[in-house]
Amino acid sequence: MAYLHYNPAVQGVLAEFRQILACLDDSAIIDRLQAYRPTGRPGWPLRTMWNAYLASFFLDLPHTNALIRRLKDDPALRGVCGFREGDPLPHRTTYNRFISRLANHSDLVEACLNQLTSELKDLLPGFGDEVAIDSTSVRTHSNPNKKSKLSGEVTDPEAAWGYKTDARSRKKDGKELAFGYKVHMIADATHDLPITMKVMAANHNDSPQLPSLMDKAYDNFSWFSPSVATADRGYDAKSNFEYLYLKRGIDPVIHIRKTNSHDGLYDGIYTMDAAPTCMGLEPMQFIGETWEGHYIFRCQGEGCHLKESTQGGTRKCDTVVVENPLDNLRVFGGKTRRNTPEWKTLYSRRQSIERIFKSQKESRRLESHCVRGLKKITLHCLMSTMVYQATALAKVQAGDTANKNWMVQKVA
């Protein structure tokens, strides 16, 4: 269908797109692309090509052909991007060359994204104080079951098989195999906004990426100093708890995996609620802390059947136990004791990063593309995240901070 330039809804969306363009400090990107044209014909204006490429993410256009059709049907969009009236539009292959060149300079796109993030830090109170860590799968435009006749490999040899979680899956755990890549991200858990990210093949597990991802955030932002980090069971590892709490001083609110023990106890002693069990295998009650910060537990109520039993003058079951949480950070947690109401409140904020991924896939074309290879997939994911971030910054600058729904309604 044609996109009528006098449609008020369309005009509102394009006005917001103008605000997004104004938010971006992208001069370094344009200057670097201009270096490819030292001599010869001037070619298409790079600023115009860049603006149109940004528009494809803002308007959630699934591929280059959809962008070209939209530009043909929408003179208002052509004007915002910088195309002059009556001029022909770039061919699909022209955009493919543009994207290939831009993929060699994803570091400049990431620098632009980091600038947006720092501006949001200055405008939003508490930004970066509580963070959430997670990953999401991103497909590649390649058939894993079809190999090239020339190379004998799939058309994207850098991609790999990995598990993704899908609520629509028929499997009990909701996990299905997917061929492609993963976006690993740290996000602000209060304002539902990305902070830093990296893209890897889908066969890289989540847990080992946490330290390097956090280190990247510390390197990118001098202001980055969160007090709490939340993550799901995929990041449950002793090394992650020690990295966050002992090295960085961050409270690790990470869900613990179910134990394989037949009695359902961790290390044969602790329950899911981080309570030790007595000799009679009854969970003990938390009653407070010592001046050193050690946890004090005692038998609940009447205790267990061994409470009054003695052997050689010594009770078989102690009524009071003192635990040092540093001896088992994975079970007890850090500053916030596991499964307390406060811990559950903090952990519930982890859903913020899931909302970000959902919004990017539904309205910022995170999974809508026709590219393959790590470089191009990385560029695509950075562009999706950058336009998401720029949308939020434009709204914050306009005074719209009442809700976290940073995305605009799509206009067909």
NORVENZI-V804322 format. One record per backbone hydrogen bond with DSSP energy under -1.0 kcal/mol. NH is the residue of the N-H (numbers start at 0). CO is the residue of the C=O. If there is no record, write none. Layout:
nh=NH co=CO
nh=NH co=CO
//
This chain:
nh=6 co=3
nh=10 co=6
nh=11 co=7
nh=12 co=8
nh=13 co=9
nh=14 co=10
nh=15 co=11
nh=16 co=12
nh=17 co=13
nh=18 co=14
nh=19 co=15
nh=20 co=16
nh=21 co=17
nh=22 co=18
nh=25 co=23
nh=29 co=25
nh=30 co=26
nh=31 co=27
nh=32 co=28
nh=33 co=29
nh=35 co=32
nh=36 co=33
nh=48 co=44
nh=49 co=45
nh=50 co=46
nh=51 co=47
nh=52 co=48
nh=53 co=49
nh=54 co=50
nh=55 co=51
nh=57 co=53
nh=58 co=54
nh=60 co=55
nh=66 co=62
nh=67 co=63
nh=68 co=64
nh=69 co=65
nh=70 co=66
nh=71 co=67
nh=72 co=68
nh=73 co=69
nh=77 co=73
nh=78 co=74
nh=79 co=75
nh=80 co=76
nh=81 co=77
nh=82 co=77
nh=86 co=83
nh=94 co=90
nh=95 co=91
nh=96 co=92
nh=97 co=93
nh=98 co=94
nh=99 co=95
nh=100 co=96
nh=101 co=97
nh=102 co=98
nh=103 co=100
nh=104 co=101
nh=107 co=104
nh=108 co=104
nh=109 co=105
nh=110 co=106
nh=111 co=107
nh=112 co=108
nh=113 co=109
nh=114 co=110
nh=115 co=111
nh=116 co=112
nh=117 co=113
nh=118 co=114
nh=119 co=115
nh=120 co=116
nh=121 co=117
nh=123 co=119
nh=126 co=123
nh=128 co=125
nh=130 co=227
nh=131 co=186
nh=132 co=229
nh=133 co=184
nh=135 co=182
nh=137 co=180
nh=140 co=370
nh=141 co=139
nh=145 co=142
nh=147 co=152
nh=151 co=147
nh=158 co=155
nh=159 co=179
nh=161 co=177
nh=163 co=175
nh=165 co=173
nh=168 co=165
nh=175 co=163
nh=177 co=161
nh=179 co=159
nh=180 co=137
nh=181 co=199
nh=182 co=135
nh=183 co=197
nh=184 co=133
nh=185 co=195
nh=186 co=131
nh=187 co=192
nh=188 co=129
nh=194 co=185
nh=195 co=185
nh=197 co=183
nh=199 co=181
nh=201 co=179
nh=203 co=200
nh=208 co=205
nh=209 co=206
nh=212 co=208
nh=213 co=209
nh=214 co=210
nh=215 co=211
nh=216 co=212
nh=217 co=213
nh=218 co=214
nh=219 co=215
nh=220 co=216
nh=226 co=128
nh=227 co=128
nh=228 co=250
nh=229 co=130
nh=230 co=252
nh=234 co=231
nh=235 co=232
nh=236 co=234
nh=240 co=236
nh=241 co=237
nh=242 co=238
nh=243 co=239
nh=244 co=240
nh=245 co=241
nh=246 co=241
nh=247 co=242
nh=249 co=243
nh=250 co=226
nh=252 co=228
nh=254 co=230
nh=263 co=260
nh=265 co=269
nh=268 co=265
nh=269 co=265
nh=270 co=274
nh=273 co=270
nh=276 co=268
nh=277 co=281
nh=280 co=277
nh=283 co=275
nh=284 co=297
nh=286 co=295
nh=289 co=293
nh=292 co=289
nh=294 co=322
nh=295 co=287
nh=296 co=320
nh=297 co=284
nh=298 co=318
nh=302 co=299
nh=306 co=303
nh=310 co=313
nh=313 co=310
nh=315 co=308
nh=320 co=296
nh=322 co=294
nh=326 co=323
nh=327 co=324
nh=331 co=327
nh=332 co=328
nh=337 co=331
nh=339 co=336
nh=343 co=339
nh=344 co=340
nh=345 co=341
nh=346 co=342
nh=347 co=343
nh=349 co=346
nh=350 co=347
nh=351 co=348
nh=352 co=349
nh=354 co=350
nh=355 co=351
nh=356 co=352
nh=357 co=353
nh=358 co=354
nh=359 co=355
nh=360 co=356
nh=361 co=357
nh=362 co=358
nh=363 co=359
nh=365 co=359
nh=376 co=372
nh=377 co=373
nh=378 co=374
nh=379 co=375
nh=380 co=376
nh=381 co=377
nh=382 co=378
nh=383 co=379
nh=384 co=380
nh=385 co=381
nh=386 co=382
nh=387 co=383
nh=388 co=384
nh=389 co=385
nh=390 co=386
nh=391 co=387
nh=392 co=388
nh=393 co=389
nh=394 co=390
nh=395 co=391
nh=396 co=392
nh=397 co=393
nh=398 co=395
nh=399 co=394
nh=400 co=398
nh=405 co=403
//
